[in-house]
């Protein structure tokens, strides 16, 4: 089989009808040669680097690793921001041959992007209540996934009462702000981003802002001391609040002005935000019974956690 031809046909003729953001990522984030599924996994980190973020769990401040969503291939990218703000992603590991043709040593130049350019009606995703997320396998546990065999019901994919599509839009901003992104509006000692959820004509506006805790100076001092000894520590010195403003029209989810949610940092009952962002487009795909090019039709999709260290595989399943 001509893998490249199979890949392109799968994307262009079938999956693009519901892949929504993937079309944007192909055109704006990366060269046409980068698989859009991989681009989706890389995007939040590229966006965060462009906003001045750095990831505290990494030994090198201008580097982060992210995984392709296909667990069979185990494709790992090293994303690097150099001193001239040039961002690249290099394939550094894979288990088997990649159907998109990527191989170890491939380097992709990633463009500066704006994640708020999407304009698709994705509100209906809030109603796919026959869907669940479970854990298939893992290399290690994490602060969100502390016990093997976990099943996450549809109601716990995002903060209670919040719109899934809006949460997906907010995620790259929340991630960047959490990890010291500073190319945002300044509110005293805090930073904030004012964005719109463009998933529907009746969109809601949101302000995503930092709120440092009283121990922030102490926690940052500990992080700096540990880093001297080459011990990176994922210190969380702040929380991230998402506040809704007046919607433009009637919100499908019924969200009104004044709703405040906290970006999930430790709630084990709720899905990890990074995993939620990774699986979001596949929710629509599974609902429409459209599958990634590496799968045959079925009632489930296995998706890799973007963190290659944890190497957790999540299964999206739908009834009926």
Steps between C-alpha positions, in 0.01 A plus 500: 500500500617853421501635857535864399210478255287313755575764761414794276180343371390417853552856615372692199205289392366367827623641824509873426122523522524479880866552579429873533814634659728259311438692175610818676810334643601363162477845344635715780714305744714269298615406151263284296731204561421485873211270588210715627434256784855556621466875443199508730704336777789745453296817473451597870874481564589703192236758593637516856859549383382788283339657807821480702426186699745239616417158643632450849522123484761522222874521565543734203271804515460534125412136436199277551402153379161403357354182359302416189148379593542163323613258776608234251775719353619669821634797302671752730588859407755728659369857475771763528495878513833661418628846587351650183152367596522241224298194606557156355380148568733205444393136495722329757327168555255260337401140559388390153467647153284814491221503239555873453858424399671670796834358605757565770699813420222679313485869600198726450506877527193613692347839435369752749125458519186634659279227649191719495443490123267202486138547403310173511175398666618244755248569774317174432796311647359585844217255427704187417422347839539140384877547493747399772879518539697219660864409554650222288864504613767721656872520579454700819226673694453876522322750721178458300522126458605347831324161479503248212173407333334839513186581300403864444131562422397761246392740776857513636686579180511871589411720800141443610250715313749635249483465122739243351564704186571815702736308729690372199537856371622620839754224558808636314460836676455339840805279447716794395387717791558216746858465380599866519388626161537877508398617153153574633308790650638599841264545798720621784722201578278265304462424129179447304373407154164617364373255241181388328379147458448501123341156485156649433349828374353530852842502655605587852784730595742395772778648705769254602726633773763397750452515875820448691479344844662646811778241490601588145837667592593206724404241239698678230803518728482124552474447125808717436706320766407157363580613146853594611546130578344402164180379665203644310185530706152566363422772754148641472512843660165625369155396395325592177148641501267501201225763528217526250361825365166571336436254213424622149151352466369192677778263602430137409632391841302768683812677627444858611717785616672453834579128495843436654687172479847400606729332250547147632837454668440211739141375478534124438128460428527724196699418187848651469466826296786403268333168423163672454652734242666206324182294472257784423493471117462124529175548694341641185664233287371218717151649507499504117666156482798650319836361604868599479686350209680252725173333612229292340140587581404406854330645804817619673816700436825461696687827551841562655544748782723779358756439779747233381622454857166375628424320173133455599259368239138616526208326332202699375195276480146572386181298547258427222 
